[in-house]
Amino acid sequence: MSFNRFDHSIIGEIRPRFQLQIDIEPELALDQIITKLKLDPTICGVKSQSYIFLSITAENQHYWSPELSVRIEKEEYSEEIIVHCLVGPKQSVWMLFMFFYAFVFCASTFGGIYGLVKYYSFNDPSWLWVIPLGIVLTFSIFITAKLGQNKGRDQILHLVSFLYHSLDELTTVKRINN
């Protein structure tokens, strides 16, 4: 689901990022999005300085429902107005997955070190199972995250479409290829 890449080679991208270039001031663009947000009953959002966080309304949300974080700012040296977008799961879901990744990494690293020390010191391979288990668990967490992202795909496309159409009414929206 790489929105801003043409090669689509990033299979592991759980939180896709993309950038847009617009020709109006950031404050005007933020106000336009907020105005359109009030007219669309399927999307809710919160504005905080130069950020807008868009999500699906509560009655249409499920566990894997995405959030779209939008930051609009003027580039420091080129004076271009760039819309930085980040699509991902809700913060609670994201933190849960990061906790699982960190736990599996730490447990398999320390368990693997302990197993290697026991193997080299006492020729006891009983703890070496921790290393392949850590690899299997990491891939399982990754596959679960990709399946969840696939379940929220229609909502992701709805949020991105809303953003494009909201900005396209005021100015030309150009996708930036990184």
Backbone hydrogen bonds, N-H to C=O, Kabsch-Sander energy under -0.5 kcal/mol:
donor,donor_aa,acceptor,acceptor_aa,energy
3,F,1,M,-1.0
4,N,17,R,-0.7
5,R,2,S,-0.6
11,I,9,S,-1.4
13,E,10,I,-0.9
14,I,12,G,-1.0
18,F,85,C,-1.9
19,Q,176,I,-0.5
20,L,83,V,-2.1
21,Q,174,K,-3.3
22,I,81,I,-2.0
29,A,25,E,-2.1
30,L,26,P,-2.7
31,D,27,E,-2.3
32,Q,28,L,-2.1
33,I,29,A,-2.2
34,I,30,L,-2.3
35,T,31,D,-2.5
36,K,32,Q,-2.5
37,L,33,I,-2.1
38,K,34,I,-1.5
39,L,35,T,-0.7
40,D,36,K,-1.0
43,I,40,D,-0.9
44,C,55,S,-2.8
46,V,53,F,-1.7
48,S,51,Y,-2.5
51,Y,48,S,-2.2
52,I,70,V,-2.3
53,F,46,V,-2.7
54,L,52,I,-0.6
54,L,68,L,-3.1
55,S,44,C,-2.8
56,I,66,P,-0.7
57,T,42,T,-1.6
60,N,57,T,-1.3
61,Q,57,T,-0.6
61,Q,58,A,-0.8
65,S,62,H,-1.9
67,E,88,G,-3.1
68,L,54,L,-3.0
69,S,67,E,-0.6
69,S,86,L,-2.9
70,V,52,I,-3.0
70,V,68,L,-0.6
71,R,84,H,-2.8
72,I,50,S,-1.8
73,E,71,R,-0.5
73,E,82,I,-2.3
75,E,80,E,-3.4
79,E,75,E,-1.0
81,I,22,I,-0.8
82,I,73,E,-2.8
82,I,80,E,-0.7
83,V,20,L,-3.1
84,H,71,R,-3.4
84,H,82,I,-0.7
85,C,18,F,-2.7
85,C,83,V,-0.5
86,L,69,S,-2.2
87,V,16,P,-2.8
88,G,67,E,-2.3
90,K,65,S,-0.8
94,W,90,K,-2.6
95,M,91,Q,-2.6
96,L,92,S,-1.8
97,F,93,V,-2.2
98,M,94,W,-2.2
99,F,95,M,-2.4
100,F,96,L,-2.3
101,Y,97,F,-2.7
102,A,98,M,-2.6
103,F,99,F,-2.9
104,V,100,F,-2.7
105,F,101,Y,-2.5
106,C,102,A,-2.8
107,A,103,F,-2.9
108,S,104,V,-2.6
109,T,105,F,-2.3
110,F,106,C,-2.8
111,G,107,A,-2.4
112,G,108,S,-2.1
113,I,109,T,-2.5
114,Y,110,F,-2.5
115,G,111,G,-2.5
116,L,112,G,-2.6
117,V,113,I,-2.5
118,K,114,Y,-2.4
119,Y,115,G,-2.3
120,Y,116,L,-2.9
121,S,117,V,-2.5
122,F,118,K,-2.3
123,N,119,Y,-1.4
124,D,118,K,-1.4
127,W,124,D,-0.5
128,L,125,P,-1.3
130,V,127,W,-1.4
131,I,128,L,-1.0
133,L,129,W,-1.8
134,G,130,V,-2.3
135,I,131,I,-1.8
136,V,132,P,-2.5
137,L,133,L,-2.6
138,T,134,G,-2.1
139,F,135,I,-2.2
140,S,136,V,-2.1
141,I,137,L,-2.4
142,F,138,T,-2.2
143,I,139,F,-2.7
144,T,140,S,-2.3
145,A,141,I,-2.3
146,K,142,F,-2.4
147,L,143,I,-2.5
148,G,144,T,-2.3
149,Q,145,A,-2.3
150,N,146,K,-2.1
151,K,147,L,-1.8
152,G,148,G,-1.6
153,R,150,N,-1.0
156,I,152,G,-2.1
157,L,153,R,-2.6
158,H,154,D,-1.9
159,L,155,Q,-2.3
160,V,156,I,-2.5
161,S,157,L,-2.4
162,F,158,H,-2.3
163,L,159,L,-2.1
164,Y,160,V,-2.5
165,H,161,S,-2.7
166,S,162,F,-2.3
167,L,163,L,-2.1
168,D,164,Y,-2.4
169,E,165,H,-0.9
170,L,167,L,-1.1
171,T,167,L,-2.1
174,K,21,Q,-2.5
174,K,172,T,-0.6
176,I,19,Q,-2.3
178,N,4,N,-0.9
178,N,176,I,-0.6
